[in-house]
């Protein structure tokens, strides 16, 4: 396992969680719960943005990806 593959797995997992938050927000009639699920969705999008940036950085700067 590499850090890059670990990041890819975490990003995919976050995408699934984001979808679950959206489903839960849509499914509830409780406005407070709906707002909380939507805030959690926004929070995980921020996490995914950071993780994607880190993955991009590693992909561009990984010595194994550079040709000699």
VEXPADO-749254 format. One line per field, with one value per residue (C-alpha): z negated, y, x negated; residue number from 1. Coordinates in steps of 0.1 Angstrom, whole numbers, padded with zeros to 4 digits. Layout:
BEGIN
up: Z_...
north: Y_...
east: X_...
resi: NUM_...
***
This chain:
BEGIN
up: 0000_0008_-0005_0029_0029_-0007_0002_0032_0009_-0017_0010_0024_-0012_-0018_0015_0002_-0032_-0014_0005_-0027_-0043_-0013_-0014_-0051_-0047_-0020_-0040_-0072_-0078_-0109_-0097_-0124_-0114_-0077_-0083_-0103_-0076_-0050_-0071_-0075_-0038_-0033_-0059_-0042_-0009_-0025_-0037_-0002_0013_-0010_-0004_0034_0033_0013_0038_0067_0050_0043_0079_0094_0070_0065_0076_0089_0114_0127_0157_0157
north: 0000_0034_0068_0076_0045_0052_0087_0075_0051_0078_0102_0075_0068_0105_0107_0079_0096_0129_0111_0096_0130_0144_0115_0120_0157_0150_0123_0142_0168_0181_0214_0214_0179_0188_0219_0198_0171_0198_0215_0180_0176_0210_0200_0167_0185_0207_0176_0160_0192_0190_0153_0157_0185_0163_0134_0157_0170_0135_0124_0153_0150_0112_0101_0068_0088_0108_0095_0094
east: 0000_-0013_-0003_0012_0034_0044_0055_0075_0093_0100_0113_0136_0149_0155_0175_0197_0202_0210_0237_0251_0252_0271_0296_0301_0306_0332_0349_0356_0383_0365_0350_0322_0311_0313_0291_0266_0264_0258_0231_0215_0216_0198_0172_0164_0161_0134_0117_0119_0104_0074_0070_0073_0047_0023_0029_0021_-0010_-0022_-0014_-0034_-0063_-0066_-0101_-0087_-0066_-0096_-0115_-0153
resi: 1_2_3_4_5_6_7_8_9_10_11_12_13_14_15_16_17_18_19_20_21_22_23_24_25_26_27_28_29_30_31_32_33_34_35_36_37_38_39_40_41_42_43_44_45_46_47_48_49_50_51_52_53_54_55_56_57_58_59_60_61_62_63_64_65_66_67_68
***
